[in-house]
Amino acid sequence: MARSKELAPGVGRLSRSQVFARRGLFKGQKKTEKAPEAEVAAVKEVQVGGEKNGGKRLVPTAKASRFYPAEDVRQPKKSRKAPKPSTLRSSITPGTVLILLAGRFRGKRVVFLKPLESGLLLVTGPFKVNGVPLRRVSQAYVIATSTKVDLGDFKVDEKFNDVYFAKPSSKGSRSAEEEFFAEGKPKTKEAFPESKSADQKAVDNAIIASVKKTENLSKYLKATWGLSKGQFPHQLVF
């Protein structure tokens, strides 16, 4: 610390790196070059004594280890946990009006139709009433109300399953030439399949007929839900 003025006992004006730079020791650092290692023969000749074993033999220079690693193949970690099918809440039955808490349609009221194999719930607005189409939602993000729509003899078609809502595989990206002539324009939006539009209308017609039987129920489904200042969901009765 000779080049660094001492400000306090043990505390210098310059840091260790600054003192090192001022001393210039980095300029005269010695570089040692290792001598090339002599090549060792893989096998050496050994004289073996004894009446029956007399003679010379070739023995490997480096003795092999008694222990060797097993196959270096990573094995997937086995889990004893088996996925359990999600159980439907007792408050959610076909025809129950649910309030969506997340997603694009949060705050909207929908009608529950049936549970799917994945554990998700199949719901609809209906679309003609409040703009919510047939879609899947998680029961963790819904509030079940005491209001119910009497579906009567209406049964949801078996084709409405998880595969029905799977997105089609996207095609390959556009070539550089196509992107150049597109001049940054967004991709053309694919038209909604007519088959799914017909399915939506068929389901909505049956549910709307049931909704009309109850006075002001369609207005209730159109209205969005939200909390005002000082309101807490755990204190409300739905």
N, C-alpha and C positions, 0 to 999 in steps of 0.2 A: 504493500500500500504506500510505497515511497512517493510515487507520482500522484497520489490522490491525497488531497488535504483532508485531515481528520476533522470532521464537524463535531463529533461527540465520541466518547470512548467506544471504539469498535465500529463506528459509522463513518465511512469515508464519503467524500464529495462525488467521486466517480464510482460506477458500478464495477463488478469484476470483469465484465466483458469490455468495458471502456479501458480499464487498466491494461488488459491483455492486448488490446489494439494499440495502445500507446507504446507498450514495450516492444512491439514488433516481433515477438517470438515466433509468430506464424510464418515469418519469412524464411527462417532457417530451420524449418522442420526436417528431420532426417527421415529418409525413406529407405527402409530395409527391403532388400530383395531376397526372397527365399530361394535357396539353391534347389534346382530341380531334383525331385526325389528319384532315386535309382529304381529302375524297374525290377520288380521281384518276380522271379519265375513262379509259375503256378504249381510246379511239381519239383520236389527235390529228391535226390537219391540217398537212400539210407542203407547202412550195412546192418543186416539182421543176423544175430548169433544163434547158436544152438545147433545140435546135431541134425535135427530134421528141418530146421528153418534157416539154415545157413544160406547166405547169398545176399544179393542186393535187391532192393525194391524201390519203386517210385511212390513217394508219399506226397499228398497235397501239402503245400506250404501252409496255407491257412486252414486250420481245422474247422470243420463244420460244426455249428452249434447243435447241442443236443435238443434244443427246443426251437421250434419254428412257428411263425404265426399261421393261423388258419386262413382260409380264403378271405381276402380283403374285399368282401362284397357287403355293402351296407344293407342291412335288413330293416324293413319297416317296423317301427315300434308297435307291438301288439297291444291293443286296448281291450280290456274286458267290458268296457261300457257298450251297451247295446242301445241304439236310439229307440226311445219309446214313442209310440204315437201320441200326439197331443190330444188331450181330452177336452171336449167342448164344455164351456161353462154352462151351468144349469139355466142361467138367465137368457141364454141365446137359443132360440128355437125357430123353426121355419116360420117366417112372417114377422119376426121381431124387427122393430125399427131400431137401427143402430146409428150412432153418431160417430163419424170418422174424425180421428184426432191427428192424423198425419197424412202426408202425401198431397197430391195435387188438389184433391177435393176435401181437404180438411174443413171441418165445420159443417159439412153437408150431412143430411139425414138420408139413410138408405134402407132398403128392405133386405133382410137376410133370406137367402133361398136354401142353401145346403152347405155342409162342410165338404171339403175335398180331401183326397188321400194325403196331400202334402201337409194338412193341418190348417190350410188357409180357408177363409170363408168366401163363398160366392155371394155377391150382393149386386143389387141394381138400384137405381134411383127411384123410380124408373127414369130413363133418359128423357122421355117426353115431358116429365114433370119438373125435374130439377137439373137435368143435364148430366147425371152420373150414369155411365154405361155399365154393362156387365163387366165386373172386374173382381179380382181376388184381393182380399185384405187380411192382415193378421189380426187375430182376436186380441192381441196385446195393445192394439191401437184403436180400439172401438169402445164406446160406452153403450151398454144395452139399456134401452128404455123400457118402460112398462107398456108402451103402445105397441099394438100388434095389428097386422093386416091379415084378415081371414082369407087365406088362399083357397080354402075349400078343397075341391078335388084336383087342383092344379099340381102337377108333378113335373119337376125339372128333368129335362132330357138328359140321358146318360152321356151324351156327347160333350156336355159342359164339364170338362175335367182339366187337369193341369196341362195336358198336351194341347188342348184347344187354345190355351192362352200363350203357348210357347211362341217366341218370335222366330220368323223365318231366318235361315242363315243368310247373312249379308254377303253380297257379291264382292268380288275383288275391287280394290281401289282403282280409281280412274287413272289412265296413263298420263304421263307428263304432258303429252300433246293435247289431250282433252282438257286438262286443267288450264293450259296456257290459253286456249281459245275460249274457255268459259269465262275468263276475265274476272275470276273471284266470285262468280254468281253461285248461290247455294244450289245444292243438288235438287233435282225435281222430286217433289214429294209423291210417293206412290199413293194411288187411290185406295180408299178403304174397301176391303172385299165386300161384294154384294151379298155373299152368303152370310157373313157375320152381321151385316145390316139387317137382313131378313130375320135372323135369329133374334136380334135385339127387339125388333118390332113384335115378333110372336110372343116373347116373354112379357114385354111391356103391356100388350093388349090384355093379357090375362090378369096382370097385377092391377092395372088401372081400373078394370071392371070391378075388382074387389075394393079398391080405394074409394071409388065413387059411392059405394054403399054406406060409408061412414061420413058424416057431415064434417066439413072443414079439415079432413085428413089430408087432402091434396095441398092445402095451404100450409099445413104443418110440415109436410115433406119439402115444400119449396123454401121454407124459412131456414136460414143458416143459424148455427149455434155458436155462442161465444160467451166469454166471461166478462162481466163488468168489474169496476173497481170495488174491492171489498168482498167479492164473491169467491168462494172456494169450492171446487168440485166435490170434495168429500163431504161437504155439508148440504149438498143439493140432493133432491129426490127426483129421479128421472122416471 
